[in-house]
Amino acid sequence: MELGMISFGSLENDPATGRPVSTAQGIRNLVEAITLSEQVGLDWFGVGEHHTFTMPASSPATVLAAAATATKRIRLTSAISVIGADDPVRVYQQFATLDAVSNGRAEIIAGRGSAAEPFRLFGHSLQDYDALFAENYELLLKLDQSERITWSGTFRAALENAEVVPRPEQAELPIWLGTNGNPNSVIRAANLHSRIYFSIVGGDPVRLAPLVDLYREASEQTGTPLHKRTVGFGALGFIADDGAAARDGFYQRMIERTNDMGTTSRIPRNLYDRQVKPGGSFFIGNPEEVTARILTVHEQLRPDRLGFESDWGRMPHRDLLRHIELLGTVVKPAVEREIGTAAIGLDGGPAHPAATPLEGSPVAGRARSTGR
């Protein structure tokens, strides 16, 4: 099982002003987080797409391309690309370009999206939400099959023997269908011979087991190649040396997020506490607690990939870096010792060696300077 990170970008408060740092600084912080993720041995990093001040990573391929120049091994993916609101040709070109500059490490997780802003920004009607996704996702997959394509649909101009370049370094771009757990999406992924990625948005993750089984059974029936029958999960997660501090701090981040979004709807503390306990959807605590949660989910769902969205609200960047270090150097080796997959990557080939704590690393040292 591969472990990784997910981010939409975030803005910590500037200690000097008490105000959020600039969106430009938020993007630079995100590139630093990706770079550290490779240094500590994580397998993948996903950058999501939002179009708001507090989540400024509106162009995942661009951020990942910047990180590609500072890394050599970590897989780089969108998580997710809102494919219903974007042009699949342009998305494919951007990630094929990322694949070139990263020497074959690019992937796409494409989904419907959970917010209205990209549809408003790019002139699409929310009434076409489902139809746009279905058409654009199928076109995205077709673009990966041939450098010339003839195609016609409802929402964009037809393509007649159109040449789509560049082509990726890999024989094909790994493309995942992202879903919150819609059975129709599960069947669509199987019918299209597509990988699938679930966002764990609430409740016990084991509730997704019937959908995972459905995907695996349907993929076998449709003849999906074995290397594409892969299941990923993303969830909220945060690790600190002190478990109680991790839970208290992340709850504060969630309150900040709702305040920044201008809504009074917030999760009550008693419901939050339920979600961070075994059987809940949040992976928050000290390394031992989060390791135990990961092992439980692995036993229940057998995922190929698991990642954590951690930088909610105005989380101090140093806390995020410490979380990444603990995930890579403490939690990941502990998980691999238990499930015995340290030597196997998602593609069936050898993975990188287990990481060791980054003593002397300036980035890790900065993370440790908080005393947490």
Protein Blocks (a to p, Z undefined) as FASTA:
>chain_A
ZZddddebiadddfklopacdfklmmmmmmmmmmmmmmnopabdcdddddbfklmclblm
lmmmmmmmmpckbccddddddfklpcfklmmmmmmmmmmmnnopaccdddebjafklmmm
nopafklmmmmmmmmmmmmmmmmmpcbdcdddfkbccdehiacddddfbfbdcdddddeh
iaklmmmmmmnopacddddfedjfklmmmmmmmmmmmmmmnopafklmccdddddddddf
blklmmmmmmmmmmmmmmmnopabdcdfklmmmmmpghiabdcddfklmmmmmmmmmmmn
opabdcddfbgcjbdfklmmmmmmmmmmmmmmmmmmmnopmmpcfkopacdddddddehi
aklmmmmmnoZZ
